[in-house]
Amino acid sequence: MSQRNTGVTPQVVNAHACPVREVLDRVAGKWSVQILVAAAQGPIRFTELERGIEGISRRMLTLTLRNLERDGLVTRTVYPTVPPRVEYELTPVAQELHETLQRLTDWAERNRVYIAEARAAYDVERQPELLDA
């Protein structure tokens, strides 16, 4: 079907998709998801996040936390101690997002065997095509 018959143009798609894509890119990022999971049980200190998230650099943790705070997904509380103690906590919106991530994780766990079998069947079915290419 041509674009003129559907009324869907790239401009219409992009006008709706861009803001959503921007949000999804942020919350679905590798480090964002791990921070959201780590902070889901309550306030957590920066150093606990740094130790608990394997492979994240201090700079990347700082940048990701700032972005999550900017997006209204985490709150940052600084306590007037020496040295200053800083805690991060999920906002209600981020708690809702965490519940959604948990449902997605549950779905993936329930369906991982099915997906592995589907991939194997697809690969066996396509093997002659791969050899001819």
For each residue, the residues with C-beta under 8 A, 3 or more apart:
1: 5 6
2: 5 6
3: 6 8 9
4: 7
5: 1 2
6: 1 2 3
7: 4 12
8: 3 12 13
9: 3 12 13
10: 13 14
11: 14 15
12: 7 8 9 15 16
13: 8 9 10 16 17
14: 10 11 17 18
15: 11 12 18
16: 12 13 19 20
17: 13 14 20 21
18: 14 15 21 22
19: 16 22 23
20: 16 17 23 24
21: 17 18 24 25
22: 18 19 25 26
23: 19 20 26 27 71
24: 20 21 27 28
25: 21 22 28 29
26: 22 23 29 32 67 68 71
27: 23 24 32 33 36 71 73 97
28: 24 25 32 33
29: 25 26 32 33 64
30: 33 34
31: 34 35 53 56 60 61 64
32: 26 27 28 29 35 36 64 67 68
33: 27 28 29 30 36 37 101
34: 30 31 37 38 53 56
35: 31 32 38 39 49 53 61 64 65 68 74 88
36: 27 32 33 39 40 68 73 90 94 97 98 101
37: 33 34 40 98 101
38: 34 35 44 48 49 52 53
39: 35 36 42 43 44 49 74 88 89 90 94
40: 36 37 90 95 98
41: 44
42: 39 89
43: 39 77 87 88 89
44: 38 39 41 48 49 52 87 88 89
45: 48 49 85 86 87 88
46: 49 50 61 65 86 88
47: 50 51
48: 38 44 45 51 52
49: 35 38 39 44 45 46 52 53 56 61 65 88
50: 46 47 53 56 58 61
51: 47 48
52: 38 44 48 49
53: 31 34 35 38 49 50 56 61
54:
55:
56: 31 34 49 50 53 60 61 64
57: 60 61
58: 50 61 62
59: 62 63
60: 31 56 57 63 64
61: 31 35 46 49 50 53 56 57 58 64 65
62: 58 59 65 66
63: 59 60 66 67
64: 29 31 32 35 56 60 61 67 68
65: 35 46 49 61 62 68 69 74 76 88
66: 62 63 69 70
67: 26 32 63 64 70 71
68: 26 32 35 36 64 65 71 73 74 94
69: 65 66 72 73 74 75 76 88
70: 66 67
71: 23 26 27 67 68
72: 69 91 93
73: 27 36 68 69 90 91 93 94 97
74: 35 39 65 68 69 88 89 90 91 94
75: 69 88 89 91
76: 65 69 86 87 88
77: 43 86 87 88 89
78: 84 85 86
79: 84 85 86 87
80: 84
81: 84 85
82:
83:
84: 78 79 80 81
85: 45 78 79 81
86: 45 46 76 77 78 79
87: 43 44 45 76 77 79
88: 35 39 43 44 45 46 49 65 69 74 75 76 77
89: 39 42 43 44 74 75 77
90: 36 39 40 73 74 94 95 98
91: 72 73 74 75 94 95
92: 95 96
93: 72 73 96 97
94: 36 39 68 73 74 90 91 97 98
95: 40 90 91 92 98 99
96: 92 93 99 100
97: 27 36 73 93 94 100 101
98: 36 37 40 90 94 95 101 102
99: 95 96 102 103
100: 96 97 103 104
101: 33 36 37 97 98 104 105
102: 98 99 105 106
103: 99 100 106 107
104: 100 101 107 108
105: 101 102 108 109
106: 102 103 109 110
107: 103 104 110 111
108: 104 105 111 112
109: 105 106 112
110: 106 107
111: 107 108 114 115
112: 108 109 115 116
113: 116 117
114: 111 117 118
115: 111 112 118 119
116: 112 113 119 120
117: 113 114 120 121
118: 114 115 121 122
119: 115 116 122 123
120: 116 117 123 124
121: 117 118 124 125
122: 118 119 125 126
123: 119 120 126 127
124: 120 121 127
125: 121 122
126: 122 123 129 130
127: 123 124 130 131
128: 131 132
129: 126 132 133
130: 126 127 133
131: 127 128
132: 128 129
133: 129 130
